[in-house]
Amino acid sequence: MKQKRVEISNWRLEDDEQSPISNLQSPNNGRLVSVSISAPGVDTAVFLQQALGEARFFWSAANGGLTLAGFGIAADLFAWGKNRFQQIQQQAQELFADAVIDEAERPLAGPRLFGGFSFIDDFTPDNTWSIHYPAQFILPHYQLTQQGDESWLTLNAILPPDEMPEGLLPELRAALAARLDSFLTQRGKGVKGSKEKAKALRIEYPMSYEAWAAMIDHATETMRSGPLNKAVLSRVCEIRYAQKVDVDGALAYLNATYPDCYRFLFEPRPFHAFYGATPELIVEVNGRSLRTMGLAGSIGRGKTPAEDDALAQELLNSAKNQHEHALVVQSIRRRLEPLTSELTLPDQPDILQLGYIQHLFTPIQATLKNADGVLPILQNLHPTPALGGQPRELAMPFISRAEPVPRGWYGAPIGWLDHNLDGAFGVAIRSAITQDRRVWLYSGAGIVADSDPQAEWDETALKFRPMLNALGMVNG
């Protein structure tokens, strides 16, 4: 029996071009079982570092909200093309349809799929994004859930059809308890960083200012002479190191420095990681309850509270930034109104202050007409004008033509799904994509008809800072 359990724990889905987990719940493919136990005292960073060299995943909501971590692969869902949201929805439904989920007194501990989508539907993996699909979600083998002072450890596995999951639950809980002991022995030891910081061999910004200015001038001319109102344009930074990139150290920095952002890690293959700290929640759905935000328009922070206030007032008084923000909020309202029975948002934006930047911010809450999960809403909202443009059908092809470097998952939804198909997704900005010793950073700015190339260049430089700091490249 012990050997069979080892095989079960390592079982994963075979690739299939048409549907990676089509008929997953048929008698030939097995059934998901998910068991959980209370796990007080487990440190998330230690949990992830013990899994170094495996697939790893992390999500932590802003301001002390839900924190999730996972490693290993129990199930791997992926999809392509314009129907990728519907394909993932169908695959997730099949995965969870007949699952045995041991969560009676611990509903937060249930199984969660970690993943996201590429920015554009017809994304083709390139060198930087070579292992990333247009849509991919992974159910980790081990999962840690933390909310406030409570923590749970969860084991997810697909059992062969001849096994009876209910009969195995006590044995699986015992195995989980043994694994918990190994995590607790590491408690208090913290994250073992490299004794020697990874040395950057080279840092480059492939796009010159002259090329950037030409791109922005072309965009503003297009807007002044046609129906395109806004397009978000980005540039990249490339860093090469002498050793493997210290992703754990970078994530620890982001968690400590940006607790008011949504921190994430998606590492489907060891040392190929996408991670960051985004201030923007694209959507969170729980049953019929929905939460999202409008976030557009930026300015730096001051050195004193008085400077902060003066800069915030400058942002509030900026016609360019107010226009950019209004486009985002109007688009979100227009896309949500047909889907909701109640939609609540303030008339004027507020200021969201982060460690290094201030944004115009409009919180939005709604009650959905139907409880169909988060993915249909996500498909409707992505991309908001905050990362795409307005109108969307003009902005998306404009961005693809204008930007010399493919975005991959930058600016796209990243987050998690639970077994009810509810979930939360952030917009993958203030992020980095790492391949062993190489890192690419992306930074974008919202361009409208009166945008100034130098001001937008300076804004993207400001937005590079969180990840540069996390990677030890910039002080302050």
N, C-alpha and C positions, 0 to 999 in steps of 0.2 A: 504493500500500500504506500509506503514511504516513497519508493521510486516513482510510482504513478503520480503522486502529488508533485514531485519535482517536474515531471513532464507537463503536468497541467499548468503549473505556475509559469512555465516558459512558453506555453502555447501561444501563438499569435496567428493572425489572419493572413492567408495567402493573398498576394496581389492579383487583381482581376481587372482588366481594362474597363469592363463595362460597369461593374458595380463591386467595389472592393469587399463588401460584406453582404452581397445579395443573398437572401434566404439564410441569413445568419442563424435565425432561430429554428430552422428546420432540423429534423432529427439527425441529420448528417453533420451538423456543425456545432452543436452544443448549446450551452445556456450560461448566461452570466450569473455568477454568484458574488455577492458583495457583503462582507462581514466587517463589523467595526467594534472597537473597544475604546474605553476612555483612556486617554494618554496624557495625563497631566505632566508638565515638566519637560516635554520634548521641545528642543530648540529647533526652529525651522532651518536656520543656517546649517546646523550640524546635520540635520536630516538630509539636506541637499548635498552637503559635502561628502557624507558617507556614500552617496550614490554617484560620486564623480566617476566618469567613465561609462555611465549608463544614460539613457534618455531621461531628461529631467524637466520639470515644469513648476511654475510658481505664479501666483497671483496674490496681491495684497491690495485690498480696497483702501481708498484714501481715508485718512484721519481715524485710524484704528478699527476699520471695518473688518470684514471677513478676510482671513488669510488661508490660502490653499497651497499645498506643495505636493508633488508626486514624483515618482520615478519608476522606471520599467515600463513595459508596454503590454497591457492585457488585450487591447483592441486598437486598431488603427483605421480610421475612416478618412477617405480622401475623395476629391471630386474635381471636375474640370468644367469650363464653359459657362454659358449664361445661366444654366440651371443648377449651378453648384450649391446655392443655398438650399434649394429644394432637395437635391441629392443628399446633402448632409442631414437634413431634417428626416428624410425617409430612412437613412441608414441608422440614425440615432434611435428612431422609433423601433426599428427592428432589433437593435441591440438591447434596448430596455424592455421590450414587449413582455417577455415571460421571465424576466430576471427575478432572482431570489435576493432581496435586499434586506439585510438584517439591520433595520434602523428604527425600530418601534419607538425607542425612547431617545433617539439621537438623530432627528431628521436632517440636521446639518451635515452629518457624516456620510450621507449617501454618495454613491459614485458620481464623479464629475469628469466630463470630457474637457480637455484643455486644447485650445487651438485657435484658428483664425482663417483669414482669407487674404488673398493678394489684392492689391489696390484695383487692378483692372481684371475683367472677366477672362480675357484672352492672354493672360500672363503665360510666358514661356520661361521655365527656369533657365537662368544663365549661370555664369561662373560664380557670381556672388550669392545667388539664391538657388544653387544647383540642386539642393535636396528638398526644396520647399515646393509644395503643390499649390495650385490656385485655391484649394481649400483642403485643410487637414485638421483632424481632431484625434487626439490620442487619449484613451482611458488608461491611466497609470496602473501598474500592478500594486504599488503601495501608495497610499494617499494620506496626507496629514491635513486635518481641518482645525482651524483655530478661530474662536469667536470669544472676545473678552478673555476671561480667565479659564475657559473650557477648551480642551483639545481632544481630538479623537484620531485614532489610527485605523485606517481602512485597508482591507485586502480585496482586490478585484481580480477575478479569474474567470475564464471561460472553461467550463467543464465539459468533457465528452458526453455524448448522449446516453451512454450506459451508466453514468454516475447519477445518483440521486442527491442533489445539492442539500436538501433538508437534513439528510442523514449525516452529511459531512460538516455541518456547521460547528458542532463542538470541537472537532479536530482542527478546523480552520481557525477558530478562535484561539485555541491553544498555540498553534503555530504563530499567530499574530502576537500573542502575549510574549512569546520567546523573542520575537523580533523587537518588540517594544523594549525589552530588557537591554538589548544591545544599543538602542538609541539612548536609553537613560544612563548607561555607563559613560556616555560621552558628555553628559550634561555638565555645563559650566566650563567646558574646555574651549568653547568658542570656535570660530572659523580659523583653521590653520592656513594662514596666508603663506605665500612663498617668502622665504627668508630674504631673498633678493627680488626687488620689484622688477617686473618684466620691463626690459629696456626697449624703447622705441627706436627702431633703426631708421624710420622715415615717416614723416607726416606730410601729406600732400592735399591740396585742394585742386582737383583736376580742372575745375572751371575757373578761368581768369575773371577778374572784375570786368574786363572789356566784353567778354562773351556774355557774362551775366547782364550787363547793361544793355547789350543788343537784344537779349531775350526779353527783358522787361520793356524796352522801348517798343518792340514788336507787339507785345501783349497790349500795352496801353493804346497804341495806334489802332489795333484791332477792335478794342472796346469803344473807342471814340467814333469809329466808323461803322459799327455793326451791333447786333443784339447781345453779344457776349458782355456780361456785367462784371464778372470776377473769375479769376483763375488762380489757384495756388500753385506756385512754381518753387522748385527746390533745387538745392545743390548738395554735393557730397564732400566728405572728408575721408581720406584713406590713411590708415596707420598700419605699419608693418613692425612686428616685434621680433626679437631674437628668440623668445620662448613662447610657449602657449599663452594666450591671453588669460589674465586672471579674472574670469567671469564672476567667480564667487566674491572676490574683493570688490569688484565694480557693483555687484548687486547689494552687498553690505553697505557700501557708500550711499547708494540710492535710497535704501531703506532708512538710513540714519538721517540723510540730508533732505529728502523729499517725502516725508510722511503724509503730506497733503496731496500727493499724486497717487495714481494707480501704478504699482510696480509689477512687472511681469517678466517671465522667462519662459521661452519655448525652445527646448533643446532636443529635437527628435532624434538626433544622432550625436554621440559624444563629441564635444568640442566644436560643434556647429550650432551656435546659440543666437537667438534673437531676443533682446532684452531691453528694458528701458523703464522710464518713469514718466507716464503721460498725465497731464492735468485734465485730459478730456475724456469724459464718459460719453460714448455714443448712445448707449441704452442699457438699462437694467429692467428686466421684467420678472415679476413674481405673481403668477396667476393673471389677474386682470389689472394689476398695478404696474405702472410704468414710470420710469424716471429717466430724464435725459437733460441736456444742457446746450445752450448756445455759447460758444467760446470763440471769439475772434476779436482782433484788435489788441495790440501789444505795446508795452513801453517798459523800460527798465525800472529797477528799484533805486531809491536814493540811499545815501549814506546815513541820513538822519530821518526821524519820523517826519520832520517838516518837509524835507526833500521828497520823501515818499508821497506825502499828501499833495505836494505841488505837481509831481509827475502824474499821480492819479487824476487830478483835476484836468491836467493837460490832455490826458487820454479821453476823459469824458467830454471834453470840449472839442476834440478832433473830429471835424466833419468826415475826413477820410476813414477813420477808424469806426465812427458811428455808422457810416454807410456800409462798410464791410460787415460789421456785426449785424446790422438790420437784415442784410441779405441772408445771413445764416439763420436767424430766428424766423424770418418769414418763410423760408424754405421748410424748416422743421415743422412749423405750424401747418403749412399747406399739406405736407405729407402725412401728418398725424390726424388731422381733423376727420377724414373719412373713416378712420379706424377706431376712434375713441368716442365715448359717450360723455366724457368730461375732460377738458384740457385747461390747465391752469399755468399761467406765466405772467410775470410782472410786465408793466408797460415800458419800463426803462431798465437798462442793464445796470448791474452793480460792478464792483471791482473785485477780482479774485487776485490776491497777492500770494505769490510763491516766493521761494528763496531768492530768486534772481530776476524775476520778471513779474509784471502785472498785466492782467487781461481784462477786457470787458466780458462780463459773465451774466448770463440769464438762466436761472434754474427753471426747469420745466417738469411738471408732473401731469399724469393723465390716468384715466380709467379706460381700459380697452373694452370694446364691445364684445370681443371673443378672447378666450384664453387659449390661444394656439401656440404659445411658446414665444421665445425671443427671436428666433431666426426670421420669421416673416416680417417682423418689425425692422430687424437689422437690415434685411435686403431693401426694404423701403427707404431707410434713412441713409444707407451708404452709397456714395460718400456725401456727407453734408457739404455745403459750400465752404465750411471751415477748412477742409482739406481737398476739396475738388474744385468747385466753382459754381457759377450760376449764369445761365441755366445749365443744368447738369449735362444735357445731351450735347451741348456745344463745348463745355469746359473739358470733359474727359478726353475727346480726341485732340483738342488743342494742347493739353498737357502732354499727351503721348508724343505728339509731333515736336513740341518745343524742348522737352527735357532730353539731354543726351544720354542719361543713365537710367535704365529701368528701375522703377520703384520697388518691385517685389512686394513685400508685405508692409513697407513703410506707408503710413497714412491710412492703413486699412484696419478693419476690426480685429481685435485680439482679446480673448477672454475664455469663458467657460460655459458649459451646458450641464444641467443636472438631469436626473432621470425623468423629471416632469417636462423637460425641454425648456425650462426657464433658465435664465442666466444673466450674466453681465459682461459687457464688452467695452473696452476702451479703444480710443483711436491711437494706433501705434506710431506716435511721434515721440520726440526726445528719446531716441532709440538707437541701438547699434546692432549690426549683424556681424558675427564673428565666425571665422573659419580658422581654427588652429591658431596661427600667428598673425592673422590679418583681420582688420576691422574696417567696416564701412559705417560712417555716420551720415545721416540725412538731416537737412534742416530746410524748412520751407517758409514762405511768406505769402500772404494773401494780396494779390495784385488787382487793383481796380484802376479805373481810367486815369486818376490823378496820382498814381503811385510814382515815387521817385526812386530810381535805381540805387542810389547811394543809401538812402534810408532803408530800403528793403534788404540790401546787402548787410547793413549793420544789424538789422533785426535777425537775419539768419545766423550771423556770428554770435549773437546773444543766445540764440536757441541751441547752438552747438555746445554751449558751456556745460550743461549738466552731464553729458556723456563724456566730454573731454576731461572734466574734473573727476568723474568716476573712474576713468582709465588712467588717472594720474598724470594727465598732460598739461593741466592748467591749474594754477593756484588762485584761490579767491572765488 
